[in-house]
Amino acid sequence: MNLTPAIKDGIIDVCVDMQERVNELSKEYMSSLRRFNYVTPTSYLELIKLFRSLFENTRNSIQSQEARYRTGLDKIRDTEVSVKAMQVQLEALQPQLIQSSQETADLMTTIEQRTLQVAQTRKIVTEEERQCNEQAEAASAIKNECEAQLAEAMPALNQAMKALRVLKKSDLDELKSMKVPTQGVLLTAEALCILMSIPPKKVGEAGKKKEDWWAPAKQSLFNDPQLFIKLQKYDKDNIPASIIEKVKPMVKNPEFTPAKVAKASKAAEGFCKWSASQTRTSGEANEREVQLRAFPCALTRIYLFSCV
C-alpha cells in the first residue's frame, strides 16, 4: 500500500495492539469458560489482509468521488468562461439586434402592404383565368371543327396528287397543243398560274387590255420539266390569303369542275383537281388561324397542351 511512514507506523501499532488484546481476551475466555480460542500467526495475517482490502476499497471509492468532483469543478469553470464570452458577444451584438428588430418590423409592414396588392392581383388573375378558360373552350371547339373540315378536304388533295402522278408527257403535250382551250381549261390555267405566282400577259388595244393566262401557263408551267415535282412539293399550309381569295371564285364556277375539264384534257383535269384541293385545304387552315387569333390566351393554352 502506498502510505506515508507515519500512517504505516500507526497501522502497525493498531494491528499489534489488536493482536495482543485478542490474546488477552482468549486467556480470559479460557479461564471463564474453559474453552480454547487459538490465535495464530495465520489469524494475524488474515487480519492484515482484511484491513488491506477494506483500505483499498475505501481509498478507491474516495479517489473516484474526488475525480468526479474535480471534473465537475472543471466543467463549471469552463462553463463560466463560456458564459462570460457569450455575454461579451451579446453586448457587442446588441446594436445589431436592435437594427435587425427594426428591419424585421419594416419588413412586416412591407409584407402586409404587398399582401393587399397580391390579393387584388389574385382577384384580377382569377377573372383572367376564367376568361381564358372560356376562350380555350371556344378555341378548342373551333380547332376541332376546322380539323374535321381539313380531314374531309384531305381525300380530295390525295386524289389530286394521285391524278398528277399518273399523268404522262403526252398528256401535257396534248394540253399545250390546244388552239382553242375550253372555258374550264382556261380557268384551270388561270388558277394554276395564280397559285404558282405566274403573272398574266396583257393583251388587246391600249386602254382595253385584258389578262391572258393561257400564254404564260404554256410558257412558264407546261414547258417546265420540273412542274410535277413542284406541284407535289407545294407548301399548301402557307398559301397567302390574297392568292386564296383570287382562286376561290374560280373554284365555285360550274365550268371549273374536273368532270367538265376532263372532256377537253386529262392533264387539265389533274391540274383542276390539284388547284381546287390546294385552295380548300389552305382555306380551312387560314380560317382556323384567323378564328384562333381571336382567342390569344386560349391559343397559347392549346399550344402548350399540344406540346405536352
BELLIN-V239291 format. One line per field, one symbol per residue. phi: phi as a letter, one per 30 degrees, with the letter a starting at -180 (. if undefined). psi: psi as a letter, one per 30 degrees, with the letter a starting at -180 (. if undefined). burial: b if it has 24 or more other ideal C-beta (glycine too) atoms within 12 Angstrom, else e. A space follows every 50 residues. Layout:
# BELLIN-V239291
phi=???
psi=???
burial=???
This chain:
# BELLIN-V239291
phi=.dbdeddeddddddddddddddddddddddddchbdbdcceddddddddd dddddddddddddddddddddddddddddddddddddddddddedddddd dddddddddddddddddddddddddddddddddddddddddddddddddd ddddeddddddddddcdcdddddddddddbdddddddddddddddchcdd cdbjddibdbdccddddddccdcddcedddddcddddbdedddddddedd dddddcbedddddcadddddddddddddddddddddddddddddbddddd dddddddd
psi=kjlleeeeeeeeeeeeeeeeeeeeeeeeeeeefhkkjkjleeeeeeeeee eeeeeeeeeeeeeeeeeeeeeeeeeeeeeeeeeeeeeeeeeefeeeeeee eeeeeeeeeeeeefeeeeeeeeeeeeeeeeeeeeeeeeeeeeeeeeeeee eefeeeeeeeeeeeffkleeeeeeeffkeilleeeeeeeeeeeeeghjll kklalkfgklkjfeeeeeefeffjfgeeeeeegkiffhkkeeeeeeeeee efkffikeeeeffekeeeeeeeeeeeeeeeeeeeeeeeeeefffieeeee eeeeeff.
burial=eeeeeeeeeeeeeebeeebeeeeeeeeeeeeeeeeeeeeeeeeeeebeee eeeeeeeeeeeeeeeeeeeeeeeeeeeeeeeeeeeeeeeeeeeeeeeeee eeeeeeeeeeeeeeeeeeeeeeeeeeeeeeebeebbeebbebbeebeeeb eebeebbeebbebbeebeeebbeebbebeebbebbbbbbbbbbbbbebeb eeeeeeeeeeeebbbbbbebbbeeeebbeebeebebeebeeebbebbbeb beeebbbbeebeebbbbbbbbbbbbbbbbbbbbbbbbbbebbeebebbbe bbeeeeee
